[in-house]
């Protein structure tokens, strides 16, 4: 769905922020050691750090936290200020 939306917006000349790349979403290869979960893929660690998904209080909530929104804003900034 993301690829189709991106293609549609880009064909209309609308800039698209690449949030998936900002979160390194496709990277299941590289890993990182974490205190909470041991060694996990970088993209999983990013989701756990930048959303509420792994939080005890808000478990499985995919919405960004403050840091995540800063990462998302950076992706938008990359598009509007290349």
LUMPA-478108 format. One record per residue (C-alpha): residue number from 1; residue in one letter; x, y, z. Coordinates in Angstrom, 1 decimal, decimal comma, m for minus. Layout:
REM LUMPA-478108
<r resi="NUM" resn="A" u="X" v="Y" w="Z"/>
...
END
This chain:
REM LUMPA-478108
<r resi="1" resn="X" u="0,0" v="0,0" w="0,0"/>
<r resi="2" resn="X" u="2,8" v="2,4" w="0,9"/>
<r resi="3" resn="X" u="4,5" v="1,9" w="m2,5"/>
<r resi="4" resn="X" u="1,2" v="2,5" w="m4,4"/>
<r resi="5" resn="X" u="0,5" v="5,7" w="m2,3"/>
<r resi="6" resn="X" u="4,0" v="6,9" w="m2,9"/>
<r resi="7" resn="X" u="3,8" v="6,4" w="m6,6"/>
<r resi="8" resn="X" u="0,4" v="8,1" w="m6,8"/>
<r resi="9" resn="X" u="1,6" v="11,1" w="m4,9"/>
<r resi="10" resn="X" u="4,9" v="11,4" w="m6,7"/>
<r resi="11" resn="X" u="3,1" v="11,1" w="m10,1"/>
<r resi="12" resn="X" u="1,0" v="14,1" w="m9,0"/>
<r resi="13" resn="X" u="4,2" v="16,0" w="m8,0"/>
<r resi="14" resn="X" u="3,5" v="15,8" w="m4,3"/>
<r resi="15" resn="X" u="6,7" v="15,2" w="m2,2"/>
<r resi="16" resn="X" u="6,6" v="12,1" w="0,0"/>
<r resi="17" resn="X" u="8,5" v="11,7" w="3,3"/>
<r resi="18" resn="X" u="10,2" v="8,3" w="3,6"/>
<r resi="19" resn="X" u="9,3" v="7,5" w="7,2"/>
<r resi="20" resn="X" u="9,8" v="3,7" w="6,6"/>
<r resi="21" resn="X" u="13,5" v="4,4" w="5,8"/>
<r resi="22" resn="X" u="13,8" v="6,8" w="8,7"/>
<r resi="23" resn="X" u="12,7" v="3,9" w="11,0"/>
<r resi="24" resn="X" u="15,0" v="1,5" w="9,0"/>
<r resi="25" resn="X" u="11,9" v="m0,7" w="8,7"/>
<r resi="26" resn="X" u="13,2" v="m3,2" w="6,2"/>
<r resi="27" resn="X" u="16,4" v="m3,9" w="8,1"/>
<r resi="28" resn="X" u="16,0" v="m7,3" w="9,9"/>
<r resi="29" resn="X" u="19,7" v="m8,1" w="9,3"/>
<r resi="30" resn="X" u="21,6" v="m5,7" w="11,6"/>
<r resi="31" resn="X" u="21,0" v="m6,3" w="15,3"/>
<r resi="32" resn="X" u="21,5" v="m4,3" w="18,4"/>
<r resi="33" resn="X" u="21,9" v="m5,4" w="22,1"/>
<r resi="34" resn="X" u="19,2" v="m3,9" w="24,3"/>
<r resi="35" resn="X" u="18,8" v="m4,1" w="28,1"/>
<r resi="36" resn="X" u="15,1" v="m4,8" w="27,9"/>
<r resi="37" resn="X" u="14,9" v="m7,4" w="25,1"/>
<r resi="38" resn="X" u="18,5" v="m8,7" w="24,4"/>
<r resi="39" resn="X" u="19,7" v="m8,8" w="20,9"/>
<r resi="40" resn="X" u="17,0" v="m7,8" w="18,4"/>
<r resi="41" resn="X" u="16,9" v="m6,4" w="14,8"/>
<r resi="42" resn="X" u="17,6" v="m2,7" w="14,5"/>
<r resi="43" resn="X" u="14,2" v="m2,0" w="13,0"/>
<r resi="44" resn="X" u="12,5" v="m3,7" w="16,0"/>
<r resi="45" resn="X" u="14,6" v="m1,7" w="18,4"/>
<r resi="46" resn="X" u="13,7" v="1,5" w="16,6"/>
<r resi="47" resn="X" u="10,0" v="0,7" w="16,8"/>
<r resi="48" resn="X" u="10,4" v="m0,1" w="20,5"/>
<r resi="49" resn="X" u="12,2" v="3,2" w="21,2"/>
<r resi="50" resn="X" u="10,2" v="5,5" w="18,9"/>
<r resi="51" resn="X" u="6,7" v="4,2" w="19,5"/>
<r resi="52" resn="X" u="4,6" v="3,0" w="22,4"/>
<r resi="53" resn="X" u="4,4" v="m0,5" w="20,9"/>
<r resi="54" resn="X" u="6,8" v="m2,1" w="23,5"/>
<r resi="55" resn="X" u="5,8" v="0,1" w="26,4"/>
<r resi="56" resn="X" u="4,3" v="m1,7" w="29,4"/>
<r resi="57" resn="X" u="1,6" v="0,9" w="29,9"/>
<r resi="58" resn="X" u="0,6" v="1,3" w="26,2"/>
<r resi="59" resn="X" u="1,6" v="m2,1" w="24,8"/>
<r resi="60" resn="X" u="1,0" v="m2,6" w="21,1"/>
<r resi="61" resn="X" u="0,1" v="1,0" w="20,5"/>
<r resi="62" resn="X" u="1,8" v="1,8" w="17,2"/>
<r resi="63" resn="X" u="1,7" v="5,6" w="17,6"/>
<r resi="64" resn="X" u="4,9" v="7,4" w="17,9"/>
<r resi="65" resn="X" u="6,2" v="8,8" w="21,1"/>
<r resi="66" resn="X" u="8,0" v="12,2" w="21,4"/>
<r resi="67" resn="X" u="11,3" v="10,8" w="20,0"/>
<r resi="68" resn="X" u="9,5" v="8,9" w="17,2"/>
<r resi="69" resn="X" u="7,7" v="12,1" w="16,1"/>
<r resi="70" resn="X" u="11,1" v="13,8" w="15,9"/>
<r resi="71" resn="X" u="12,3" v="11,1" w="13,6"/>
<r resi="72" resn="X" u="9,2" v="11,4" w="11,5"/>
<r resi="73" resn="X" u="9,6" v="15,2" w="11,4"/>
<r resi="74" resn="X" u="13,2" v="14,7" w="10,3"/>
<r resi="75" resn="X" u="12,0" v="12,6" w="7,3"/>
<r resi="76" resn="X" u="9,6" v="15,4" w="6,4"/>
<r resi="77" resn="X" u="12,4" v="17,9" w="6,8"/>
<r resi="78" resn="X" u="14,6" v="15,9" w="4,4"/>
<r resi="79" resn="X" u="11,9" v="16,3" w="1,7"/>
<r resi="80" resn="X" u="11,1" v="20,0" w="2,2"/>
<r resi="81" resn="X" u="14,7" v="21,1" w="2,8"/>
<r resi="82" resn="X" u="16,9" v="18,8" w="0,7"/>
END
